[in-house]
């Protein structure tokens, strides 16, 4: 009589869990007929479907394109029009306004805090009359498509905790990134590209904050949910080409044998990372064909480059990454994140800010226009944001003024995917220093983004070390006033 032998390192609970998962996966594969979703491998099926029951309600957005401006753009000079500052220019910021604000080490030693009005004019745009800086003329052309949130705030006052907070919902490293949470919860719409892709814009500024891989990492989620970084020079993805240049049937056979070995090991020790490894090998195999097609812009008409500008032909430029983001979105990538560094202007704002604004303005606006004309804006959520704002007072010499970190109020904009268009949300005081109406916290921002994707932020959880974690931790409210 045959007996079932359970490996000594596989306890009863783990055995029953794996057995039930295997039976249900086989049943599901039969119901879905494998090929209908691109693979007969149950690991691939699980990866593409996401968490059972998600989305929790009909989504407005299917995907996200998130342009993160690392270093913190100045809301005073770009988005938050304060004409009253003209009369206050070079006067001391009142203690009653600054109160007991925590200061960075860069201005903590200052004896005076002179107010600096924006050197740039603000103009009304569109039927909404949205006020935007003259540094953003292209964004002004899509003012009626965007929602400007002027009442963002955060607790983080230094770059790394602040950008980590925006990327993971926590100031301390180790949590899954936003894109990883969405890949885990919603799965993938494509079998030939990752669900989460990261694009880094080539930096032109002499000083820029570093970007660590953990900002698009999977944290305690399985590693198959982490972002895949595309490079702007050389091969878009490292090691994608087969060094032996062997025929496809040979490579396919080699991967199949490797997968069998990995599954044997997985059945012995039950490590979920082995399943992730199998999944990633398969994805890399398919990307050998899909990525060259994706990054080849030869099929784009000249009208595309008239829209995005000639710099879109330069790999690594913001415009090129915006165009690539549209091509990724067309191919079913769930979460696309573009990082643009260099916004950390502690001195010489008059020179540095126009340079960065010009680098991002046309490509960002073109992306909105491009998606709209293709009928994709309504189900694509676009986000443009930094990690905090900048002070209204001068850091250093007012003649060559800088603006220090300011977490108490700053501005971001969103568009498409269930967001109200041509709308400004929130208000700051006359000093552009404190929020006086409709504050939006980082956790609220995350909750609202998930809501647009059909996810109840309180229900998307992952158990780790005996606790259920979520992107918004135990906080966050959906900002209903900015929803369409």
KOLDOSE-414508 format. One record per residue (C-alpha): y, x, z; residue number from 0. Coordinates in nm, 3 decimals. Layout:
N
+---------+---------+---------+-------+
:      py :      px :      pz : dotor :
+---------+---------+---------+-------+
:       Y :       X :       Z :   NUM :
...
+---------+---------+---------+-------+
This chain:
484
+---------+---------+---------+-------+
:      py :      px :      pz : dotor :
+---------+---------+---------+-------+
:   0.000 :   0.000 :   0.000 :     0 :
:   0.338 :   0.139 :  -0.099 :     1 :
:   0.598 :   0.184 :   0.176 :     2 :
:   0.975 :   0.212 :   0.152 :     3 :
:   1.099 :   0.544 :   0.281 :     4 :
:   1.457 :   0.560 :   0.411 :     5 :
:   1.605 :   0.911 :   0.407 :     6 :
:   1.655 :   1.036 :   0.764 :     7 :
:   2.032 :   1.085 :   0.713 :     8 :
:   2.078 :   0.722 :   0.595 :     9 :
:   2.114 :   0.491 :   0.895 :    10 :
:   2.011 :   0.125 :   0.892 :    11 :
:   2.364 :  -0.008 :   0.846 :    12 :
:   2.437 :   0.224 :   0.552 :    13 :
:   2.102 :   0.138 :   0.391 :    14 :
:   2.161 :  -0.238 :   0.411 :    15 :
:   2.518 :  -0.199 :   0.286 :    16 :
:   2.408 :   0.003 :  -0.016 :    17 :
:   2.115 :  -0.225 :  -0.093 :    18 :
:   2.332 :  -0.537 :  -0.090 :    19 :
:   2.598 :  -0.367 :  -0.300 :    20 :
:   2.343 :  -0.256 :  -0.556 :    21 :
:   2.184 :  -0.601 :  -0.589 :    22 :
:   2.521 :  -0.775 :  -0.621 :    23 :
:   2.644 :  -0.518 :  -0.873 :    24 :
:   2.339 :  -0.569 :  -1.090 :    25 :
:   2.387 :  -0.945 :  -1.075 :    26 :
:   2.753 :  -0.913 :  -1.161 :    27 :
:   2.676 :  -0.681 :  -1.451 :    28 :
:   2.437 :  -0.941 :  -1.588 :    29 :
:   2.690 :  -1.221 :  -1.556 :    30 :
:   2.963 :  -1.020 :  -1.724 :    31 :
:   2.730 :  -0.876 :  -1.985 :    32 :
:   2.851 :  -0.520 :  -1.930 :    33 :
:   2.971 :  -0.457 :  -2.282 :    34 :
:   3.233 :  -0.726 :  -2.249 :    35 :
:   3.425 :  -0.502 :  -2.014 :    36 :
:   3.341 :  -0.176 :  -2.184 :    37 :
:   3.055 :  -0.033 :  -1.979 :    38 :
:   2.711 :  -0.117 :  -1.844 :    39 :
:   2.757 :   0.122 :  -1.554 :    40 :
:   2.811 :  -0.072 :  -1.229 :    41 :
:   3.047 :   0.193 :  -1.097 :    42 :
:   3.267 :   0.148 :  -1.403 :    43 :
:   3.251 :  -0.230 :  -1.364 :    44 :
:   3.365 :  -0.204 :  -1.004 :    45 :
:   3.644 :   0.035 :  -1.097 :    46 :
:   3.781 :  -0.200 :  -1.364 :    47 :
:   3.762 :  -0.524 :  -1.167 :    48 :
:   3.940 :  -0.412 :  -0.852 :    49 :
:   3.902 :  -0.597 :  -0.520 :    50 :
:   3.729 :  -0.935 :  -0.527 :    51 :
:   3.983 :  -1.216 :  -0.495 :    52 :
:   4.277 :  -1.006 :  -0.614 :    53 :
:   4.522 :  -1.114 :  -0.747 :    54 :
:   4.562 :  -1.375 :  -0.475 :    55 :
:   4.778 :  -1.601 :  -0.694 :    56 :
:   4.893 :  -1.606 :  -1.058 :    57 :
:   5.096 :  -1.289 :  -1.120 :    58 :
:   5.422 :  -1.264 :  -1.310 :    59 :
:   5.368 :  -0.893 :  -1.382 :    60 :
:   5.057 :  -0.722 :  -1.516 :    61 :
:   5.184 :  -0.367 :  -1.486 :    62 :
:   5.458 :  -0.152 :  -1.334 :    63 :
:   5.679 :   0.123 :  -1.481 :    64 :
:   5.845 :   0.297 :  -1.188 :    65 :
:   6.121 :   0.551 :  -1.255 :    66 :
:   6.174 :   0.745 :  -0.932 :    67 :
:   6.492 :   0.954 :  -0.920 :    68 :
:   6.402 :   1.229 :  -0.675 :    69 :
:   6.693 :   1.362 :  -0.473 :    70 :
:   6.879 :   1.032 :  -0.421 :    71 :
:   7.141 :   0.908 :  -0.672 :    72 :
:   7.484 :   0.826 :  -0.532 :    73 :
:   7.525 :   0.450 :  -0.504 :    74 :
:   7.898 :   0.499 :  -0.440 :    75 :
:   7.946 :   0.651 :  -0.785 :    76 :
:   7.691 :   0.455 :  -0.988 :    77 :
:   7.623 :   0.104 :  -0.859 :    78 :
:   7.823 :  -0.010 :  -0.556 :    79 :
:   8.181 :  -0.073 :  -0.669 :    80 :
:   8.432 :  -0.024 :  -0.386 :    81 :
:   8.790 :  -0.052 :  -0.513 :    82 :
:   8.914 :  -0.055 :  -0.153 :    83 :
:   8.827 :   0.314 :  -0.126 :    84 :
:   9.130 :   0.401 :  -0.341 :    85 :
:   9.359 :   0.331 :  -0.045 :    86 :
:   9.124 :   0.510 :   0.196 :    87 :
:   9.076 :   0.823 :  -0.018 :    88 :
:   9.080 :   1.142 :   0.197 :    89 :
:   9.133 :   0.942 :   0.516 :    90 :
:   8.890 :   0.992 :   0.804 :    91 :
:   8.586 :   0.766 :   0.818 :    92 :
:   8.637 :   0.562 :   1.136 :    93 :
:   8.399 :   0.623 :   1.425 :    94 :
:   8.355 :   0.246 :   1.446 :    95 :
:   8.195 :   0.255 :   1.101 :    96 :
:   7.988 :   0.571 :   1.145 :    97 :
:   7.889 :   0.477 :   1.500 :    98 :
:   7.595 :   0.684 :   1.624 :    99 :
:   7.443 :   0.759 :   1.286 :   100 :
:   7.198 :   1.042 :   1.275 :   101 :
:   7.335 :   1.326 :   1.061 :   102 :
:   7.153 :   1.592 :   0.864 :   103 :
:   7.185 :   1.956 :   0.961 :   104 :
:   7.414 :   2.000 :   0.660 :   105 :
:   7.699 :   1.785 :   0.797 :   106 :
:   7.623 :   1.772 :   1.169 :   107 :
:   7.865 :   2.061 :   1.221 :   108 :
:   8.151 :   1.905 :   1.026 :   109 :
:   8.460 :   1.825 :   1.233 :   110 :
:   8.604 :   1.579 :   0.982 :   111 :
:   8.452 :   1.319 :   0.751 :   112 :
:   8.706 :   1.246 :   0.475 :   113 :
:   8.636 :   0.945 :   0.254 :   114 :
:   8.604 :   1.023 :  -0.117 :   115 :
:   8.655 :   0.741 :  -0.365 :   116 :
:   8.444 :   0.757 :  -0.679 :   117 :
:   8.615 :   0.961 :  -0.954 :   118 :
:   8.467 :   0.725 :  -1.214 :   119 :
:   8.575 :   0.380 :  -1.323 :   120 :
:   8.354 :   0.074 :  -1.290 :   121 :
:   8.335 :  -0.189 :  -1.562 :   122 :
:   8.199 :  -0.541 :  -1.589 :   123 :
:   7.900 :  -0.592 :  -1.818 :   124 :
:   7.728 :  -0.888 :  -1.975 :   125 :
:   7.761 :  -1.256 :  -1.896 :   126 :
:   7.670 :  -1.173 :  -1.536 :   127 :
:   7.978 :  -0.954 :  -1.501 :   128 :
:   7.774 :  -0.689 :  -1.323 :   129 :
:   7.988 :  -0.394 :  -1.215 :   130 :
:   7.847 :  -0.055 :  -1.314 :   131 :
:   7.988 :   0.295 :  -1.333 :   132 :
:   8.122 :   0.430 :  -1.661 :   133 :
:   7.851 :   0.697 :  -1.621 :   134 :
:   7.592 :   0.430 :  -1.714 :   135 :
:   7.716 :   0.273 :  -2.039 :   136 :
:   7.366 :   0.215 :  -2.179 :   137 :
:   7.247 :   0.045 :  -1.862 :   138 :
:   7.552 :  -0.179 :  -1.894 :   139 :
:   7.414 :  -0.301 :  -2.226 :   140 :
:   7.113 :  -0.451 :  -2.044 :   141 :
:   7.302 :  -0.572 :  -1.735 :   142 :
:   7.187 :  -0.929 :  -1.800 :   143 :
:   6.824 :  -0.816 :  -1.787 :   144 :
:   6.829 :  -0.628 :  -1.456 :   145 :
:   6.853 :  -0.712 :  -1.089 :   146 :
:   7.075 :  -0.474 :  -0.891 :   147 :
:   6.976 :  -0.446 :  -0.524 :   148 :
:   7.267 :  -0.294 :  -0.330 :   149 :
:   7.131 :  -0.339 :   0.021 :   150 :
:   6.832 :  -0.104 :   0.037 :   151 :
:   6.786 :   0.091 :   0.360 :   152 :
:   6.532 :   0.324 :   0.520 :   153 :
:   6.478 :   0.517 :   0.844 :   154 :
:   6.411 :   0.850 :   0.670 :   155 :
:   6.706 :   1.087 :   0.641 :   156 :
:   6.538 :   1.390 :   0.481 :   157 :
:   6.384 :   1.408 :   0.136 :   158 :
:   6.016 :   1.460 :   0.201 :   159 :
:   5.971 :   1.184 :   0.461 :   160 :
:   6.191 :   0.953 :   0.253 :   161 :
:   6.011 :   0.997 :  -0.079 :   162 :
:   5.675 :   0.986 :   0.102 :   163 :
:   5.787 :   0.655 :   0.257 :   164 :
:   5.873 :   0.507 :  -0.085 :   165 :
:   5.550 :   0.633 :  -0.235 :   166 :
:   5.308 :   0.536 :   0.042 :   167 :
:   5.475 :   0.304 :   0.293 :   168 :
:   5.470 :   0.572 :   0.562 :   169 :
:   5.685 :   0.877 :   0.630 :   170 :
:   5.384 :   1.091 :   0.718 :   171 :
:   5.158 :   1.226 :   0.441 :   172 :
:   4.802 :   1.104 :   0.411 :   173 :
:   4.836 :   0.740 :   0.305 :   174 :
:   4.749 :   0.617 :  -0.047 :   175 :
:   5.034 :   0.606 :  -0.295 :   176 :
:   5.166 :   0.280 :  -0.437 :   177 :
:   4.989 :   0.336 :  -0.768 :   178 :
:   4.662 :   0.409 :  -0.590 :   179 :
:   4.689 :   0.082 :  -0.395 :   180 :
:   4.741 :  -0.110 :  -0.719 :   181 :
:   4.456 :   0.069 :  -0.896 :   182 :
:   4.230 :  -0.015 :  -0.602 :   183 :
:   4.342 :  -0.377 :  -0.572 :   184 :
:   4.378 :  -0.480 :  -0.935 :   185 :
:   4.148 :  -0.239 :  -1.114 :   186 :
:   4.215 :  -0.133 :  -1.471 :   187 :
:   4.295 :  -0.317 :  -1.792 :   188 :
:   4.171 :  -0.031 :  -2.008 :   189 :
:   3.852 :   0.170 :  -2.024 :   190 :
:   4.000 :   0.461 :  -2.220 :   191 :
:   4.291 :   0.563 :  -1.997 :   192 :
:   4.345 :   0.590 :  -1.622 :   193 :
:   4.488 :   0.289 :  -1.441 :   194 :
:   4.758 :   0.512 :  -1.288 :   195 :
:   4.946 :   0.775 :  -1.490 :   196 :
:   5.225 :   1.010 :  -1.372 :   197 :
:   5.490 :   1.165 :  -1.598 :   198 :
:   5.723 :   1.443 :  -1.478 :   199 :
:   6.057 :   1.489 :  -1.648 :   200 :
:   6.159 :   1.847 :  -1.721 :   201 :
:   6.429 :   1.941 :  -1.471 :   202 :
:   6.768 :   2.066 :  -1.589 :   203 :
:   6.928 :   2.096 :  -1.247 :   204 :
:   6.932 :   2.431 :  -1.073 :   205 :
:   6.820 :   2.281 :  -0.742 :   206 :
:   6.558 :   2.010 :  -0.714 :   207 :
:   6.327 :   1.886 :  -0.444 :   208 :
:   5.959 :   1.971 :  -0.496 :   209 :
:   5.713 :   1.702 :  -0.602 :   210 :
:   5.372 :   1.728 :  -0.437 :   211 :
:   5.053 :   1.588 :  -0.586 :   212 :
:   5.001 :   1.380 :  -0.273 :   213 :
:   5.294 :   1.160 :  -0.386 :   214 :
:   5.055 :   1.007 :  -0.640 :   215 :
:   4.739 :   1.075 :  -0.442 :   216 :
:   4.478 :   0.830 :  -0.318 :   217 :
:   4.494 :   0.922 :   0.052 :   218 :
:   4.192 :   0.771 :   0.224 :   219 :
:   4.102 :   0.559 :  -0.081 :   220 :
:   3.835 :   0.699 :  -0.314 :   221 :
:   3.982 :   0.968 :  -0.536 :   222 :
:   3.923 :   0.768 :  -0.856 :   223 :
:   4.234 :   0.567 :  -0.765 :   224 :
:   4.473 :   0.864 :  -0.762 :   225 :
:   4.731 :   0.914 :  -1.036 :   226 :
:   4.656 :   1.134 :  -1.335 :   227 :
:   4.947 :   1.366 :  -1.416 :   228 :
:   5.029 :   1.413 :  -1.783 :   229 :
:   5.197 :   1.739 :  -1.877 :   230 :
:   5.485 :   1.774 :  -2.123 :   231 :
:   5.376 :   2.112 :  -2.261 :   232 :
:   5.036 :   2.219 :  -2.390 :   233 :
:   4.747 :   1.979 :  -2.344 :   234 :
:   4.871 :   1.656 :  -2.179 :   235 :
:   4.580 :   1.672 :  -1.934 :   236 :
:   4.426 :   2.001 :  -1.825 :   237 :
:   4.067 :   2.074 :  -1.920 :   238 :
:   4.045 :   1.766 :  -2.140 :   239 :
:   3.925 :   1.965 :  -2.438 :   240 :
:   3.567 :   2.083 :  -2.440 :   241 :
:   3.581 :   2.466 :  -2.434 :   242 :
:   3.256 :   2.485 :  -2.631 :   243 :
:   3.382 :   2.248 :  -2.898 :   244 :
:   3.034 :   2.097 :  -2.900 :   245 :
:   2.955 :   1.779 :  -3.100 :   246 :
:   3.008 :   1.446 :  -2.929 :   247 :
:   2.634 :   1.359 :  -2.906 :   248 :
:   2.573 :   1.686 :  -2.721 :   249 :
:   2.858 :   1.619 :  -2.478 :   250 :
:   2.736 :   1.261 :  -2.429 :   251 :
:   2.384 :   1.381 :  -2.350 :   252 :
:   2.515 :   1.641 :  -2.108 :   253 :
:   2.722 :   1.384 :  -1.921 :   254 :
:   2.428 :   1.144 :  -1.900 :   255 :
:   2.208 :   1.411 :  -1.743 :   256 :
:   2.483 :   1.505 :  -1.501 :   257 :
:   2.529 :   1.140 :  -1.405 :   258 :
:   2.157 :   1.109 :  -1.326 :   259 :
:   2.176 :   1.409 :  -1.095 :   260 :
:   2.484 :   1.270 :  -0.923 :   261 :
:   2.321 :   0.930 :  -0.874 :   262 :
:   2.017 :   1.092 :  -0.715 :   263 :
:   2.247 :   1.272 :  -0.474 :   264 :
:   2.448 :   0.954 :  -0.413 :   265 :
:   2.134 :   0.761 :  -0.320 :   266 :
:   2.046 :   1.036 :  -0.072 :   267 :
:   2.374 :   1.067 :   0.117 :   268 :
:   2.577 :   0.758 :   0.023 :   269 :
:   2.902 :   0.948 :  -0.035 :   270 :
:   3.144 :   0.723 :  -0.233 :   271 :
:   3.316 :   1.030 :  -0.375 :   272 :
:   3.006 :   1.097 :  -0.584 :   273 :
:   3.053 :   0.761 :  -0.755 :   274 :
:   3.416 :   0.855 :  -0.809 :   275 :
:   3.304 :   1.181 :  -0.967 :   276 :
:   3.075 :   0.997 :  -1.208 :   277 :
:   3.354 :   0.756 :  -1.297 :   278 :
:   3.605 :   1.036 :  -1.358 :   279 :
:   3.365 :   1.231 :  -1.581 :   280 :
:   3.323 :   0.920 :  -1.794 :   281 :
:   3.697 :   0.860 :  -1.807 :   282 :
:   3.760 :   1.222 :  -1.912 :   283 :
:   3.508 :   1.182 :  -2.194 :   284 :
:   3.687 :   0.874 :  -2.328 :   285 :
:   4.030 :   1.034 :  -2.282 :   286 :
:   3.934 :   1.313 :  -2.522 :   287 :
:   3.994 :   1.056 :  -2.796 :   288 :
:   4.251 :   0.823 :  -2.641 :   289 :
:   4.505 :   1.079 :  -2.514 :   290 :
:   4.572 :   1.259 :  -2.845 :   291 :
:   4.630 :   0.921 :  -3.007 :   292 :
:   4.859 :   0.816 :  -2.721 :   293 :
:   5.080 :   1.125 :  -2.732 :   294 :
:   5.107 :   1.145 :  -3.112 :   295 :
:   5.443 :   0.986 :  -3.192 :   296 :
:   5.400 :   1.015 :  -3.568 :   297 :
:   5.326 :   0.644 :  -3.593 :   298 :
:   5.659 :   0.550 :  -3.433 :   299 :
:   5.922 :   0.426 :  -3.685 :   300 :
:   6.265 :   0.587 :  -3.703 :   301 :
:   6.409 :   0.277 :  -3.536 :   302 :
:   6.231 :   0.383 :  -3.217 :   303 :
:   6.425 :   0.708 :  -3.203 :   304 :
:   6.747 :   0.531 :  -3.290 :   305 :
:   6.685 :   0.324 :  -2.977 :   306 :
:   6.572 :   0.598 :  -2.737 :   307 :
:   6.776 :   0.878 :  -2.895 :   308 :
:   6.670 :   1.199 :  -3.069 :   309 :
:   6.582 :   1.355 :  -2.733 :   310 :
:   6.281 :   1.122 :  -2.724 :   311 :
:   6.125 :   1.366 :  -2.970 :   312 :
:   6.147 :   1.641 :  -2.704 :   313 :
:   5.838 :   1.632 :  -2.480 :   314 :
:   5.926 :   1.620 :  -2.112 :   315 :
:   6.270 :   1.460 :  -2.155 :   316 :
:   6.336 :   1.137 :  -1.969 :   317 :
:   6.370 :   0.950 :  -2.299 :   318 :
:   6.036 :   1.088 :  -2.421 :   319 :
:   5.869 :   0.983 :  -2.096 :   320 :
:   6.017 :   0.634 :  -2.121 :   321 :
:   5.879 :   0.602 :  -2.472 :   322 :
:   5.543 :   0.735 :  -2.357 :   323 :
:   5.550 :   0.484 :  -2.070 :   324 :
:   5.587 :   0.202 :  -2.322 :   325 :
:   5.291 :   0.336 :  -2.521 :   326 :
:   5.085 :   0.360 :  -2.201 :   327 :
:   5.179 :   0.004 :  -2.108 :   328 :
:   5.074 :  -0.119 :  -2.453 :   329 :
:   4.733 :   0.042 :  -2.399 :   330 :
:   4.671 :  -0.131 :  -2.067 :   331 :
:   4.769 :   0.129 :  -1.807 :   332 :
:   4.838 :  -0.055 :  -1.483 :   333 :
:   5.090 :   0.172 :  -1.307 :   334 :
:   5.310 :   0.428 :  -1.481 :   335 :
:   5.541 :   0.646 :  -1.276 :   336 :
:   5.814 :   0.869 :  -1.413 :   337 :
:   5.961 :   1.128 :  -1.176 :   338 :
:   6.305 :   1.266 :  -1.255 :   339 :
:   6.431 :   1.537 :  -1.019 :   340 :
:   6.771 :   1.690 :  -0.949 :   341 :
:   6.977 :   1.412 :  -0.784 :   342 :
:   7.038 :   1.607 :  -0.463 :   343 :
:   7.413 :   1.674 :  -0.497 :   344 :
:   7.549 :   1.831 :  -0.180 :   345 :
:   7.835 :   1.990 :  -0.372 :   346 :
:   8.018 :   1.960 :  -0.703 :   347 :
:   7.929 :   1.597 :  -0.759 :   348 :
:   8.188 :   1.576 :  -1.040 :   349 :
:   7.982 :   1.816 :  -1.253 :   350 :
:   7.625 :   1.744 :  -1.151 :   351 :
:   7.618 :   1.362 :  -1.139 :   352 :
:   7.736 :   1.303 :  -1.500 :   353 :
:   7.465 :   1.540 :  -1.624 :   354 :
:   7.184 :   1.355 :  -1.446 :   355 :
:   7.322 :   1.012 :  -1.534 :   356 :
:   7.337 :   1.104 :  -1.902 :   357 :
:   6.980 :   1.236 :  -1.894 :   358 :
:   6.842 :   0.904 :  -1.768 :   359 :
:   7.079 :   0.633 :  -1.888 :   360 :
:   6.979 :   0.586 :  -2.251 :   361 :
:   6.604 :   0.619 :  -2.208 :   362 :
:   6.597 :   0.377 :  -1.913 :   363 :
:   6.800 :   0.112 :  -2.096 :   364 :
:   6.600 :   0.165 :  -2.417 :   365 :
:   6.278 :   0.099 :  -2.227 :   366 :
:   6.411 :  -0.240 :  -2.114 :   367 :
:   6.521 :  -0.329 :  -2.469 :   368 :
:   6.199 :  -0.203 :  -2.626 :   369 :
:   5.974 :  -0.401 :  -2.394 :   370 :
:   6.183 :  -0.713 :  -2.440 :   371 :
:   6.170 :  -0.702 :  -2.820 :   372 :
:   5.792 :  -0.657 :  -2.801 :   373 :
:   5.752 :  -0.953 :  -2.566 :   374 :
:   5.630 :  -0.728 :  -2.285 :   375 :
:   5.925 :  -0.733 :  -2.045 :   376 :
:   5.826 :  -1.066 :  -1.894 :   377 :
:   5.498 :  -0.923 :  -1.765 :   378 :
:   5.609 :  -0.564 :  -1.699 :   379 :
:   5.792 :  -0.483 :  -1.376 :   380 :
:   6.043 :  -0.199 :  -1.424 :   381 :
:   6.185 :  -0.014 :  -1.121 :   382 :
:   6.459 :   0.252 :  -1.105 :   383 :
:   6.512 :   0.394 :  -0.756 :   384 :
:   6.575 :   0.698 :  -0.540 :   385 :
:   6.454 :   0.767 :  -0.186 :   386 :
:   6.788 :   0.698 :  -0.012 :   387 :
:   7.160 :   0.705 :  -0.094 :   388 :
:   7.460 :   0.935 :  -0.050 :   389 :
:   7.747 :   0.935 :   0.197 :   390 :
:   8.091 :   0.798 :   0.114 :   391 :
:   8.249 :   1.091 :   0.296 :   392 :
:   8.270 :   1.444 :   0.161 :   393 :
:   8.021 :   1.710 :   0.249 :   394 :
:   8.217 :   2.032 :   0.245 :   395 :
:   8.548 :   2.086 :   0.066 :   396 :
:   8.691 :   1.758 :  -0.072 :   397 :
:   8.818 :   1.947 :  -0.378 :   398 :
:   8.460 :   2.032 :  -0.470 :   399 :
:   8.301 :   1.749 :  -0.280 :   400 :
:   7.936 :   1.681 :  -0.221 :   401 :
:   7.768 :   1.378 :  -0.072 :   402 :
:   7.507 :   1.410 :   0.201 :   403 :
:   7.193 :   1.200 :   0.257 :   404 :
:   7.260 :   0.838 :   0.354 :   405 :
:   6.969 :   0.608 :   0.450 :   406 :
:   7.176 :   0.315 :   0.583 :   407 :
:   7.256 :   0.167 :   0.242 :   408 :
:   7.178 :   0.247 :  -0.120 :   409 :
:   7.110 :   0.078 :  -0.453 :   410 :
:   6.816 :   0.038 :  -0.688 :   411 :
:   6.756 :  -0.181 :  -0.992 :   412 :
:   6.456 :  -0.376 :  -1.115 :   413 :
:   6.382 :  -0.576 :  -1.429 :   414 :
:   6.117 :  -0.797 :  -1.589 :   415 :
:   5.789 :  -0.906 :  -1.432 :   416 :
:   5.909 :  -1.197 :  -1.219 :   417 :
:   6.245 :  -1.048 :  -1.114 :   418 :
:   6.570 :  -1.246 :  -1.147 :   419 :
:   6.782 :  -1.112 :  -1.433 :   420 :
:   7.157 :  -1.051 :  -1.435 :   421 :
:   7.164 :  -1.069 :  -1.058 :   422 :
:   7.317 :  -0.855 :  -0.782 :   423 :
:   7.159 :  -0.878 :  -0.439 :   424 :
:   7.299 :  -0.769 :  -0.104 :   425 :
:   7.636 :  -0.637 :   0.003 :   426 :
:   7.770 :  -0.336 :   0.190 :   427 :
:   8.095 :  -0.300 :   0.386 :   428 :
:   8.422 :  -0.180 :   0.235 :   429 :
:   8.325 :   0.177 :   0.320 :   430 :
:   7.989 :   0.157 :   0.139 :   431 :
:   7.837 :   0.269 :   0.467 :   432 :
:   7.662 :  -0.026 :   0.634 :   433 :
:   7.490 :  -0.337 :   0.500 :   434 :
:   7.666 :  -0.664 :   0.577 :   435 :
:   7.446 :  -0.909 :   0.383 :   436 :
:   7.081 :  -0.945 :   0.276 :   437 :
:   6.929 :  -0.610 :   0.380 :   438 :
:   6.615 :  -0.493 :   0.198 :   439 :
:   6.387 :  -0.243 :   0.370 :   440 :
:   6.134 :  -0.016 :   0.199 :   441 :
:   5.853 :  -0.237 :   0.331 :   442 :
:   6.028 :  -0.543 :   0.184 :   443 :
:   6.056 :  -0.363 :  -0.149 :   444 :
:   5.681 :  -0.292 :  -0.147 :   445 :
:   5.595 :  -0.648 :  -0.044 :   446 :
:   5.808 :  -0.788 :  -0.327 :   447 :
:   5.659 :  -0.554 :  -0.585 :   448 :
:   5.306 :  -0.658 :  -0.484 :   449 :
:   5.410 :  -1.024 :  -0.493 :   450 :
:   5.519 :  -0.989 :  -0.856 :   451 :
:   5.168 :  -0.862 :  -0.931 :   452 :
:   5.008 :  -1.162 :  -0.763 :   453 :
:   4.921 :  -0.979 :  -0.441 :   454 :
:   4.982 :  -1.098 :  -0.085 :   455 :
:   5.082 :  -0.771 :   0.080 :   456 :
:   4.923 :  -0.880 :   0.408 :   457 :
:   4.587 :  -0.938 :   0.240 :   458 :
:   4.539 :  -0.618 :   0.037 :   459 :
:   4.372 :  -0.392 :   0.296 :   460 :
:   4.130 :  -0.102 :   0.322 :   461 :
:   3.928 :  -0.019 :   0.630 :   462 :
:   3.957 :   0.343 :   0.740 :   463 :
:   3.858 :   0.496 :   1.072 :   464 :
:   3.794 :   0.154 :   1.221 :   465 :
:   4.125 :  -0.002 :   1.122 :   466 :
:   4.244 :  -0.215 :   0.828 :   467 :
:   4.533 :  -0.042 :   0.653 :   468 :
:   4.777 :  -0.185 :   0.401 :   469 :
:   5.070 :  -0.052 :   0.198 :   470 :
:   5.326 :  -0.232 :   0.415 :   471 :
:   5.151 :  -0.143 :   0.743 :   472 :
:   5.246 :  -0.430 :   0.981 :   473 :
:   5.587 :  -0.494 :   0.826 :   474 :
:   5.751 :  -0.628 :   0.513 :   475 :
:   5.883 :  -0.957 :   0.377 :   476 :
:   5.899 :  -1.071 :   0.015 :   477 :
:   6.263 :  -1.082 :  -0.098 :   478 :
:   6.253 :  -1.429 :  -0.251 :   479 :
:   6.619 :  -1.427 :  -0.358 :   480 :
:   6.549 :  -1.167 :  -0.629 :   481 :
:   6.249 :  -1.351 :  -0.775 :   482 :
:   6.289 :  -1.540 :  -1.100 :   483 :
+---------+---------+---------+-------+
